[in-house]
Amino acid sequence: MSKRYALGIDFGTESGRAVLVDLSNGEEVAQHVTPYRHGVMDSELPSGQKLAKDWALQHPADYLEVLTESVPEAVRQSGISAEQIVGIGIDFTSCTMLPVDAGGTPLCMLDSMRENPHSWVKLWKHHAAAKHAQWIDEAAAASGQRFPRRYGNKQSSEWMLAKIWQVLDESPELFEKADLFVEAADWVVYKLTGELKRNSCTAGYKAIWHKREGYPDESFFAQLDPRLADLPQTKLRGEVVPLGSRVGELSPAMAKSMGLPPGIPVAAGIIDAHAAVPAAGVVTPGKLVMAMGTSVCHLLLAEKEVEVEGMCGVVEDGIIPGLYGYESGQAATGDTFAWFVEHSIPEYVKQEARSEGVSVHALLERKASRYAPGETGLLALDWWNGNRSVLSNMHLSGLIMGFTLQTKPEELYRTLLEATAFGTRKIIESFERAGLQVNELYATGGLPQRNQLLMQIYADVVGKEIKVAASTYTPAVGAAMFGAVAAGSGRGGYDDIVTAASHMARLQEKTYKPIAEHKIIYDQLYQQYSELHDYFGRGGSQAMPMLKGMRK
């Protein structure tokens, strides 16, 4: 019998990727990346219209290009027959949402609305709805709502409800014209199948939907704004389906444009970081997965639901059926390192990298690895894009202390790496204080593949061994696993995600173990990090939000 494959399509912050995965062993036989033509629109619309601070938009046409360019190219590179593909899975950054009309057309694609910024896709890191998130928190506390406990008692400006309320508040006429507000993951699945359904992962983590209770009741939404009273029944309506569900089958029109046969089962979408969990082989409690990219999501499986300070959400069956999936995160990691390299590196460092034929990142990693912990004399807070966990405050900002006239770029680079590791330790301690076990750590994504110094620092700071997924494209592999589950064993796939993971998950042989003498020093530095964390993050100083307000 010929081999069977699943197609995982990963939609990231800057690009989309199609990966073909062998169902028998999880091997990635081909992959292709399509950069988003319009990128992240954080300063202006395609027309040149300027955007305010903290906006982050995208063009939905870029997502369709990933389907029509990366999918056929991946199939061509693989040399397999498209008939061997049994399922398709989608993962996406979240909450990435857009308003659509009654026909499913994004409002930004209508001539009458394209100049309204609210008609475009709001990317996950759109933070301009921060005040609306705060208002939701205040209203929920005042009315004694239960749902805040599942989200660390704080809503994020990145999430669905805050973004919808911003649209209503700032552009009520566009709000009225929107038939639905949908996650981009669900919209792409709709384009593939013609079926618009909401996946339980994004609905649970980003739209305060609960498996047993649904959305909060009408009175709460009316408390926010009377015009939101019927939001769950109108603009958030739609069946919420569990992960691994077959939403539909690939339509003839999309099949033709993607070079695939029609009728391939398509799974419900999933958040990119969450898809990485089964792809790393994690399907049991007590194992924390760090999905490391532009930001980091920390995913933990458990058998009980408890309140955890600063968690981004706990959703029953949110990652693996039968378990509670907890999410926390850091709002910037790879983004921070990229910012530093792109905007803060002197020309002599760039020339040295060019002369050696290596990237600036690689050069800085090598130079930074020559320093022992503490030797730079620097310490930083990792809030360059705000703090997601455990403080859930997007008004916070980055900080470095210990500068001297002798400070070198590689010292700053190492300090930024260390800061993100301290942030992860803070998150792990939050889980453990709540009574959840964190026995093992797993890392997925591009950063663990490219930066060995980063992973060793994480192991030293956290004090735990770290295992690394073998794939650079772990979310896409996880999405492919769910595509295989959507197909089911009757069509060459698998009947559940645990079985799929047992065949398709792969880890590197190399692991990162803490170095005892390093941990001793990092424990001391972490004490100081914690003092700064609490001083600037828990009300000791209002300097960060004040400065951010003045910048606006």
Buried (B, 14 or more C-beta within 10 A) or exposed (E): EEBBBBBBBBBBBBBBBBBBBBBEEBBBBBBBBBEBEBEBBBEEBBEEEEBEEBBBBBBBBBBBBBBBBBBBBBBEEBEBEBEBBBBBBBBBBBBBBBBBBEEBEBBBBEEEBBEBBBBBBBBBBBBBBBEBBBBBBEBBEEEEBEBBBBBBBBBBBBBBBBBBBBBBBBBEEBBEBBBBBBBBBBBBBBBBBBBBBBBBBBBBBBBBBBBEEEBBEBEBBBBBBEBBBBBBEEBBEBEBBEBBBBBBBBBEEBBEBBBBBEEBBBBBBBBBBBBBBBBBBBBEBBBBBBBBBBBBBBBBBBEEEBBBBBBBBBBBBBBBBEBBBBBBBBBBBBBBBBBBBEEEBEEEBEEBBEEEEBEBBBBBBEBBEEBEBBEBBBBBBBBBBBBBBBBBBBBBBBBBEBEEEEBBBBBBBBBBBBBBBBBBBBBBBBBEEBEBEBEBBBBBBBBBBBBBBBBBBBBBBBBBEBBBBBBBBBBBBBBBBBBBBBBBEEBBBBBBBBBBBBBBBBBBEEBBEBBEEBBEBBBEBBEEBBEBBEEBBEEEEEEBBEEBEEEE
